[in-house]
Amino acid sequence: QVQLVESGGGLVQAGGSLRLSCAAVGRTFSDYAMGWFRLAPGKEREFVAAIDYNGVKAYYSDSVKGRFTISRDNAQNMVYLEMESLKPEDTALYYCAADAKPYCLGYGCLGGRAPNLGAWGPGTQVTVSS
C-alpha cells in the first residue's frame, strides 16, 4: 500500500497563500485517484479537492473552488494543493489520501458521501490568522 507524507503547512495571514505537497511511496501510485481532505476541531472531515488517477480532471468543494488548485506529478509521485486567498475558516489539519480502488474516475471516487480511502498521510497543519 502507498505511504503518504504531507508538508508545506504553517501560519499565514488571511489573504495569503500556501502550497501543500504530498509525497507518495509506492509503485502503484499512478493507478489511484488522489485527494486532499481537512479536519478542524469540532468538525467532520471535509473533502477539499481530488484529481483523477490520470491527472486529467480535478474536483473541488464549493468552499475552496476558485481559490485552491490540485495537481499531481505521477513521474515524481507527488500531489500538490495550491492554496490562495486563504481565510481563517480554512484553518485545519490537511491530509492527502489515495482511493482504495484503482482507476476510478469522477467526483464520486473521493468526493462522494462515503469515500473509501486506501491510504492517508499524517497531515500538515494550516493556520490562517485574521
C-alpha positions in Angstrom: 0.0 0.0 0.0 1.2 3.5 -0.8 2.6 5.6 2.0 1.8 9.4 2.1 3.6 12.3 3.8 2.3 15.9 3.6 4.4 19.0 4.0 4.0 22.8 3.4 1.6 23.8 6.2 2.2 26.7 8.5 1.0 30.0 9.8 -0.3 32.5 7.3 -2.3 35.7 7.4 -5.7 35.9 5.8 -5.4 36.5 2.1 -2.1 34.7 1.9 -1.0 31.6 0.0 0.4 28.2 0.8 1.5 25.3 -1.3 1.0 21.9 0.2 2.9 18.8 -1.0 2.2 15.2 -0.7 5.0 12.7 -1.3 3.9 9.1 -2.1 5.9 6.0 -1.8 4.5 3.2 -3.8 5.0 1.7 -7.2 1.2 1.8 -8.0 0.7 5.5 -7.1 -0.3 6.4 -10.6 -3.2 3.9 -10.6 -5.2 5.8 -7.9 -7.2 8.9 -7.7 -5.7 11.3 -5.1 -7.4 13.8 -2.9 -7.0 16.4 -0.1 -9.2 16.4 3.0 -9.1 18.6 6.0 -10.2 18.2 9.6 -10.8 21.0 12.1 -11.6 20.7 15.8 -15.3 20.1 16.3 -16.0 19.5 12.7 -16.3 16.4 10.5 -13.8 15.5 7.9 -14.3 17.7 4.8 -13.5 16.9 1.3 -11.3 19.6 -0.3 -10.1 18.5 -3.7 -9.4 15.4 -5.8 -7.8 14.5 -9.0 -8.3 11.5 -11.3 -5.6 8.8 -11.4 -4.6 10.0 -14.8 -4.5 13.7 -13.8 -6.9 14.8 -16.4 -9.7 16.1 -14.3 -9.9 17.8 -10.9 -12.8 18.3 -8.4 -13.3 20.8 -5.6 -15.6 21.5 -2.8 -17.7 24.7 -3.2 -15.9 26.3 -0.3 -12.5 26.3 -2.0 -13.4 26.3 -5.7 -11.6 29.2 -7.4 -9.1 29.5 -4.6 -7.4 26.1 -4.4 -5.8 24.1 -7.2 -4.8 20.4 -7.0 -2.3 18.8 -9.3 -0.2 15.7 -9.5 3.1 14.6 -11.0 2.9 10.8 -11.4 6.5 10.6 -12.6 7.7 12.1 -9.2 4.9 10.5 -7.1 3.8 13.9 -5.9 0.4 15.6 -5.3 0.1 19.3 -4.6 -2.5 21.7 -3.3 -2.0 25.4 -4.2 -4.0 27.5 -1.7 -4.7 31.1 -2.4 -6.8 33.8 -0.8 -6.8 31.9 2.5 -9.4 32.5 5.1 -9.5 31.9 8.8 -12.1 29.2 8.2 -9.6 27.3 6.1 -7.7 26.5 9.3 -7.4 22.8 9.7 -5.2 19.7 9.5 -4.8 18.9 5.8 -4.0 15.5 4.7 -3.8 13.7 1.3 -5.4 10.4 0.6 -5.5 7.7 -2.0 -8.5 6.0 -3.3 -8.9 2.4 -2.1 -9.6 1.1 -5.6 -7.6 1.8 -8.7 -8.6 3.5 -12.0 -11.7 5.3 -10.6 -12.8 8.4 -12.5 -15.1 11.2 -11.4 -16.1 13.2 -8.4 -17.6 10.2 -6.6 -14.3 8.4 -6.2 -13.2 10.6 -3.4 -15.7 13.4 -3.2 -18.8 11.3 -2.7 -20.7 10.8 0.5 -18.5 7.9 1.8 -15.2 7.7 0.0 -13.2 4.6 0.6 -9.7 5.7 1.4 -7.0 3.2 0.9 -4.2 5.3 2.5 -3.7 8.7 4.0 -0.9 10.7 5.5 -0.4 12.1 9.0 -1.4 15.6 7.8 0.1 19.1 7.8 -1.4 21.9 9.9 -2.6 25.1 8.2 -3.5 28.0 10.4 -4.8 31.2 8.9 -4.9 34.3 11.2 -7.3 37.2 10.8 
